[in-house]
Amino acid sequence: MPGAKPALSALRAQIAALEAGTRTPPPVLPFGDPRIDGCFPAGGLPRGGWHEVGGAGLEEETGAAPASFSALLLRPLAAWGAVVWVMRRADLHAPGLAGLGFPTGRLIQVKARDEAEVLSVLEDALATVGVAAAIGEAQSPDLKAGRRLQLACERRGATGVLLRRRPYGGPAGKVREVSGAAAQTRWRIAAAPSQPPPGDPGLGPPRWRVELERCRGGRPGAWILEQAEAADGPHPFRLVSQLADHDMGEEEYRRTA
């Protein structure tokens, strides 16, 4: 039936807005590809909320792939304000972010003493005028902390990312489902092999294996994404391939992580 699909998307957006306690649907950050945007109830990554991003294996400690994915994900928002990055260890490589096209002049780095301080500073940053987005490195907040982060995001419409990362040498803990229940989305990220263009002996653009494990009001998905060229569109990601069998892909990822 013509028009049924847009009407359904609008209805889902209204339901999501009611769940968030707002009268109008929150703005979204679309990926520009319906195979990804179709997983979200409003057709794109919800802004004005927080998202949980993590890895597996050594990525739980180094956080390299999840951090680069998060920086590229939030890069478009830097045009609207500052991006605050709250960390436990001063190992954020600003030149690497610049290589991803992230405007480091908009970046504010804050080093916190412990996880409690990370969450406190992250909450304050999200509620501050002039901050478009904020990233905080923590192992796993509880439900109360997650709700406080969501309220801080809603206060001024900022977008937050909770980057799951445990201290070096720390015990591997199970991710708390209660924290993920408060987040708008939950992601698991790993590096994927880069491929140069045909006939080019150099390196290709960075690639990530991306799994959207949970999306409030939407559905999960799994893809291989790479950094897009500027001419490809406003969003910094480009879809390389969609993992047809999510369960098979997850099993393979766990075996190789």
N, C-alpha and C positions, 0 to 999 in steps of 0.2 A: 504494500500500500504506500503510495507516494507521501512523503512527509512523516511517516511513522517513526523512522529512526531518529530524526532530529527531535521529534516530540518526546520520544523515550529518553533521550539524553537530557533534555531540559527538565523532565520529571525527576530523573535521578539527581540532577544538580539541585533541584528544590528540596528533595528529601535530605541530601547531604547538608544543605544549608540549615534545615530544621534541626538536624542532629547536632550541628555546631552551635545552635542557639542564635542564628542570624536570620535576617529577613531576606537577604539577597545572597545568591551563590558567591562564594569567595573567588577571587581571580585565580587563574591557573597559568601554569607555564607549560605550554604544549611542546611535545618533541617534534611535531611537524610530520609525523608518520602515523597513519591510522592504525597500523598494526601494534603500535605502542600506546598511542593516546586512547585507543578503544578500551584499554584496561582500566581507565580512570572514569569515575562516574560523570565528571564534568568535562572530559575530553583533554585532560592534561594534568600535570603534577600540581596538586593543590598548594597554593600559597596561603600565607596566614596561618600555618600550622607547622609541626615539626615532623621530621622523617628520620628513621633509624637506618643507618648504613653500616655494614660490617663485612668481614671476610671469614676465612677459615684457615686452619693450620697456622703457619707463621704470620699470615696477614693479621691475625688477632693481636700480634705484638707490634709488627712493623707498621701495619695500616697503610702501606704505600698505594696499593691499587684502590682501596676504598677512599683514601684521601684525594687522590687525583680525580677519581670519578666525582666526588662531592664538589671539588673545586670547579670542575667543568660544568656540573649540573647547575651550580649557583652563579656561574659567570655572567649570564644575562642580567641578573638582578643587581650586579655591581654598577650598572648604569644609573640606578635609582638611589644609591646610597652606599654607605660603608659596609664592609663584610668583616665581622669580628671572628677570629679563630682563637679558641681557648684550648690550651694544651697542658699536658702534664710534663712533657719533655720538650726542650727547645730544639727540635730536630726538623721543623718544617723548612723545606728547601724552597725559598722564594724564587730563585732562578728557574727551578723546575715548573713552578706555577706560571711564571712568565712565558715559558716555552709552550704552555697550554693556552696562551692567549689571555690569561687572567690578569686584569689590571691591578698589579701589586700596589699601586699608589692608593687604591681604595681599601687595602688590607690593613687591619689592626690586629696585631698578635698579642695575646695575653698568656702568661705562664702562671698556672695555678699550683698550689702546694699539694692538693689531694683531690679526690673525686668530688667530695662535697663542695669544695670551692669552685671546681669546674662548673658544676650544675648551678651554683649560685651566680657566678659571673655570667654564664650563658643566659640565665633567666633575666638578669639585669640588662644585658646587651639587647636581647630581643624586644624589650620594652622601652628602649631608648630611641628618642627622636633622631632621625638621620641614619639609622641602621636598617639596611634592607634585608640582611641575612646574617646568620651567625652559625658557627660550627663549634661543637664542644666534644672533646675526646674523653670518653668515660666507658667503663666496662659494661655497666648495665644499671640504669636508674630504676627505682621502684615505681609503683603506680602513682604514689603521691607526687614524686618529682616529675613524672611525665605529665600529670595534670597541670602542675604549676608552669611547666614549659609551654603547654598549649594555651593557657590563659595569657602568658606573656606574649606569645605570638599574636593572639587575637587583639591584644591591646592596641597595637599600631600596625598590624598587618604584615609583620616581618615573617620570614621563613627560616626555620631552624633545621639543623642536621645534627643528630647525635651520632657521632662517629665511634662505634664500638671498638675499644682498644684496651687491652689489658697491659699492666706493667711488664717490662722485660723480665723473664724468668718467673713470672707469676703463674699460679695454677690456672689451668683452663677451666673456666666455669661455664655452666650451661646458661644460655641467654634466657633471661626472665621473660616469660610470655606476657606477664602483666605490664612490663614496660612497652612491649610492642603493641599491646592493646590500646595504649594511649596515643601512639604515633599514628599519623595519617597513612604512612606507608612503611614497610620494612624491606630492606634490600640486602642481598648478599653479592659481593663483588670479588672478582678474581681477574688477574691479568690474562690476556689472550695473545697468541702469537701474532705479531705484526706482519703484514705482507706489503712489500713495495709495489708500486705500479709496474705493469709489464714493461720490460726493457730497462728498468731502473735498478742498478745494483745497490742502491742505498737502502735505508730503512724506510718503512712505511709509517703511516700515522699510528699513534698509540691505539690499542684495542683493549676492550674489557669484556669479560664474560659477566653478564648482568642478569640477576634473578630477582624479580619482584615477587617476594615471598608472600606479602600480605598488602592489600590495599583496601582501605575502609570504603565500603560501598561498591567496590570494583572487583577485579579478578586478577590472579597472579599471571606472570608471564616470564619468559626467558629469552634472551637475545645475545648476539655478539654485536657490540657497538664500537665504533671508532670515532676519533676526533674528525669532525667535518671540516672541509675547506670553507673559507669565508664565502665562496660563491654558492655553496650548497644551500644556504638559507640562514636565518637568524639564530637557529638553535645549534649549539656546538657539537651535537652528536649526529652520527649517521648510522642507520641500521645496515649491518653487513649481512646478517642472516638471523633467522628466527629458529630457535630450537624447537623442532617439531614435537619431540617427545620429552616433556619437561622432567618426568620421573626418571627416564633413562639418563638424561643429562645430569640430573642431581646425583644419581648413583655413581656416574663416572667421575664427577667433580669430587665427591667424597673419597673415592678410591685414590685419586691422584693428589689430593691436598695434603 
